[in-house]
Amino acid sequence: MIGTIVNTATIIAGSIIGHYAKRGIKERYQKVLFTAMGLSALALGFNAVSNHLPKSEYPVLFIVSLAIGGLMGTVIDIDGRFNRLVGRFSSSNLAQGLSTGILLYCIGALSIVGPVMSALYGDNTYLLTNATLDLVTSAVLATTYGIGMILAAPVLFLWQGSIYMLTIMAGDIIPDALVTEISITGGVLIAASGLGILRIKDCKTMNLLPSLLVPVLFFLLKYLWGII
């Protein structure tokens, strides 16, 4: 768990650094960072999709996942509930920042494979690499959205910690094919967040989060019951 603890700590540290650095940054420079964050999210999202889609055994699964997950999220109104919850304590912009940060921190090969490698082999290389990236990302996000971005840290800890514990209990529980499908769907969600940050299109990314569960259910049916 040392890699996950370090990764969580870097998000906390980056959020604090970004929050205090914001005070010395003029508004026009903050806008530049805001734009840079949006473009970066687009680039990371497109990169995840382009890198993993050619490896996919089920290239239409991400489309089905987004459709089913989006419908589920809209019915539950995850985006609205999340915004109202965060709005009680801060501005609505923080909700956008947290949704973007959580996706950037949690959805990616490093953040998924990292806990598996740590649990199976004691290898924290992926997690420490991810921690370095998250330190920079969290600092930049905090210059735009404030100290509230620190709330993404416990989400990352629970996410990676859950993968770590599941791997400890069940061995190599996460097939490479599942990581590929989650990375593709997650890449689309990260790109969608980028569109929101740039104010091009509000995709209500939080409503699309259930999409990440669809590949998991698909592989459970495939590998456990052989239905698919």
C-alpha positions as CSV (number, residue, x, y, z in Angstrom):
1,M,0.0,0.0,0.0
2,I,3.0,2.3,0.2
3,G,2.7,3.3,-3.4
4,T,-1.0,4.3,-2.9
5,I,-0.2,6.2,0.3
6,V,2.5,8.2,-1.6
7,N,0.2,8.8,-4.5
8,T,-2.5,10.1,-2.1
9,A,0.0,12.3,-0.3
10,T,1.1,13.9,-3.6
11,I,-2.4,14.9,-4.4
12,I,-2.8,16.5,-1.0
13,A,0.6,18.3,-1.3
14,G,-0.1,19.4,-4.9
15,S,-3.5,20.8,-3.9
16,I,-2.0,22.8,-1.1
17,I,0.8,24.1,-3.2
18,G,-1.6,25.1,-6.0
19,H,-4.0,26.8,-3.6
20,Y,-1.3,29.1,-2.1
21,A,0.4,29.7,-5.4
22,K,-2.9,30.9,-6.8
23,R,-2.7,34.0,-4.6
24,G,0.4,35.2,-6.4
25,I,-1.0,34.5,-9.9
26,K,-3.0,37.2,-11.7
27,E,-6.4,36.4,-13.1
28,R,-5.3,36.4,-16.7
29,Y,-2.6,33.8,-15.9
30,Q,-5.2,31.7,-14.0
31,K,-7.3,31.7,-17.2
32,V,-4.3,30.5,-19.1
33,L,-3.8,27.6,-16.6
34,F,-7.5,26.9,-16.9
35,T,-7.2,26.6,-20.7
36,A,-4.1,24.5,-20.4
37,M,-5.9,22.1,-18.0
38,G,-8.7,21.7,-20.5
39,L,-6.4,21.1,-23.4
40,S,-4.4,18.6,-21.3
41,A,-7.5,16.7,-20.4
42,L,-8.5,16.5,-24.0
43,A,-5.0,15.3,-25.0
44,L,-4.8,12.7,-22.2
45,G,-8.3,11.4,-23.1
46,F,-7.6,11.1,-26.8
47,N,-4.3,9.5,-26.0
48,A,-5.9,6.9,-23.8
49,V,-8.5,6.0,-26.5
50,S,-6.0,5.9,-29.4
51,N,-3.5,3.8,-27.4
52,H,-6.0,1.2,-26.2
53,L,-8.7,1.0,-28.9
54,P,-6.4,-0.9,-31.3
55,K,-5.8,-3.5,-28.5
56,S,-9.5,-3.9,-27.7
57,E,-11.1,-7.3,-28.3
58,Y,-14.5,-5.7,-28.2
59,P,-14.1,-2.3,-30.1
60,V,-17.8,-1.4,-29.7
61,L,-18.0,-2.1,-26.0
62,F,-17.1,1.4,-25.0
63,I,-20.0,2.8,-27.1
64,V,-22.4,0.4,-25.4
65,S,-20.8,1.3,-22.0
66,L,-21.3,5.0,-22.6
67,A,-24.9,4.6,-23.8
68,I,-26.0,2.4,-20.9
69,G,-23.9,4.2,-18.3
70,G,-25.1,7.6,-19.5
71,L,-28.7,6.5,-19.2
72,M,-28.1,5.1,-15.7
73,G,-26.3,8.3,-14.5
74,T,-29.0,10.6,-16.0
75,V,-31.8,8.6,-14.3
76,I,-30.0,8.8,-11.0
77,D,-28.9,12.4,-11.7
78,I,-25.4,12.0,-10.4
79,D,-24.2,15.3,-11.9
80,G,-27.0,17.3,-10.3
81,R,-26.7,15.6,-6.9
82,F,-22.9,16.0,-6.9
83,N,-23.1,19.7,-7.9
84,R,-25.7,20.4,-5.2
85,L,-23.7,18.6,-2.6
86,V,-20.5,20.4,-3.4
87,G,-22.4,23.7,-3.9
88,R,-23.3,23.6,-0.2
89,F,-19.7,24.1,0.7
90,S,-18.2,25.9,-2.2
91,S,-18.7,27.2,-5.8
92,S,-20.2,25.0,-8.5
93,N,-16.8,25.3,-10.3
94,L,-15.3,23.0,-7.6
95,A,-17.7,20.2,-8.6
96,Q,-16.3,20.5,-12.2
97,G,-12.8,20.5,-10.9
98,L,-13.3,17.5,-8.6
99,S,-15.0,15.4,-11.3
100,T,-12.1,16.2,-13.7
101,G,-9.5,15.5,-11.0
102,I,-11.0,12.2,-9.9
103,L,-11.1,11.0,-13.5
104,L,-7.5,12.1,-14.2
105,Y,-6.2,10.5,-11.0
106,C,-8.2,7.3,-11.0
107,I,-8.9,6.3,-14.6
108,G,-5.7,5.2,-16.4
109,A,-3.4,2.2,-16.7
110,L,-1.0,3.5,-14.1
111,S,-3.7,3.9,-11.5
112,I,-5.4,0.6,-12.2
113,V,-2.4,-1.7,-12.9
114,G,-0.3,0.0,-10.3
115,P,-2.1,-1.4,-7.2
116,V,-2.2,-4.9,-8.9
117,M,1.6,-4.9,-9.4
118,S,2.1,-3.6,-5.9
119,A,-0.1,-6.4,-4.4
120,L,1.3,-9.2,-6.5
121,Y,5.0,-8.4,-6.8
122,G,5.6,-5.5,-4.3
123,D,6.5,-3.3,-7.3
124,N,5.5,0.3,-6.8
125,T,7.0,1.7,-9.9
126,Y,3.7,2.4,-11.6
127,L,2.2,4.0,-8.6
128,L,5.2,6.2,-7.9
129,T,5.2,7.3,-11.5
130,N,1.5,8.1,-11.2
131,A,2.2,10.0,-8.0
132,T,4.7,12.3,-9.8
133,L,2.1,13.0,-12.5
134,D,-0.6,13.6,-10.0
135,L,1.5,16.0,-8.0
136,V,1.8,18.3,-11.0
137,T,-1.8,17.8,-12.1
138,S,-3.3,18.5,-8.6
139,A,-1.2,21.7,-8.3
140,V,-2.5,23.1,-11.6
141,L,-6.1,22.1,-10.8
142,A,-5.9,23.8,-7.4
143,T,-4.7,27.0,-8.9
144,T,-8.0,27.1,-10.7
145,Y,-10.5,25.4,-8.4
146,G,-8.9,26.0,-5.0
147,I,-8.1,23.9,-1.9
148,G,-11.3,21.9,-2.3
149,M,-9.4,19.8,-4.8
150,I,-7.8,18.0,-1.8
151,L,-11.1,16.1,-1.5
152,A,-10.1,14.0,-4.5
153,A,-7.3,12.4,-2.5
154,P,-9.5,10.1,-0.4
155,V,-11.3,9.0,-3.5
156,L,-8.0,8.0,-5.1
157,F,-7.0,6.2,-1.9
158,L,-10.3,4.2,-1.8
159,W,-10.0,3.4,-5.5
160,Q,-6.5,2.1,-5.5
161,G,-6.9,0.6,-2.0
162,S,-9.9,-1.4,-3.2
163,I,-8.0,-2.8,-6.3
164,Y,-5.1,-3.6,-4.0
165,M,-7.2,-5.5,-1.5
166,L,-9.1,-7.4,-4.2
167,T,-5.9,-8.5,-5.8
168,I,-4.5,-9.6,-2.5
169,M,-7.6,-11.7,-1.8
170,A,-8.1,-13.1,-5.3
171,G,-4.8,-13.0,-7.0
172,D,-4.5,-11.6,-10.5
173,I,-8.2,-10.6,-10.7
174,I,-8.0,-7.9,-13.3
175,P,-7.4,-9.2,-16.9
176,D,-5.4,-7.0,-19.3
177,A,-8.5,-6.9,-21.6
178,L,-10.6,-5.3,-18.8
179,V,-7.9,-2.7,-18.1
180,T,-8.0,-1.9,-21.9
181,E,-11.8,-1.4,-22.0
182,I,-11.8,0.7,-18.8
183,S,-9.0,2.8,-20.2
184,I,-10.9,3.5,-23.4
185,T,-14.1,4.4,-21.7
186,G,-12.2,6.4,-19.1
187,G,-10.3,8.2,-21.9
188,V,-13.6,9.4,-23.4
189,L,-14.8,10.7,-20.0
190,I,-11.5,12.5,-19.5
191,A,-11.8,14.1,-22.9
192,A,-15.4,15.1,-22.1
193,S,-14.2,16.8,-18.9
194,G,-11.7,18.7,-21.1
195,L,-14.6,20.0,-23.3
196,G,-16.4,21.2,-20.1
197,I,-13.3,23.0,-18.8
198,L,-12.9,24.8,-22.1
199,R,-16.6,25.7,-22.1
200,I,-17.1,24.0,-25.4
201,K,-19.7,21.5,-24.3
202,D,-21.0,20.6,-20.9
203,C,-21.2,16.8,-21.2
204,K,-22.3,16.3,-17.6
205,T,-19.4,13.9,-17.1
206,M,-20.5,12.7,-13.7
207,N,-23.7,11.2,-15.3
208,L,-21.4,9.2,-17.5
209,L,-19.4,7.6,-14.6
210,P,-21.6,4.4,-14.5
211,S,-20.1,3.7,-17.9
212,L,-17.0,2.4,-16.2
213,L,-19.1,-0.3,-14.5
214,V,-20.4,-1.8,-17.8
215,P,-17.1,-3.4,-18.9
216,V,-16.7,-4.8,-15.4
217,L,-20.1,-6.4,-15.6
218,F,-19.4,-7.6,-19.1
219,F,-16.2,-9.4,-18.1
220,L,-17.9,-10.9,-15.0
221,L,-20.5,-12.5,-17.3
222,K,-17.8,-13.6,-19.7
223,Y,-15.3,-15.1,-17.3
224,L,-17.5,-16.3,-14.5
225,W,-20.5,-17.6,-16.2
226,G,-19.5,-17.9,-19.8
227,I,-22.7,-16.3,-21.0
228,I,-20.9,-14.1,-23.5
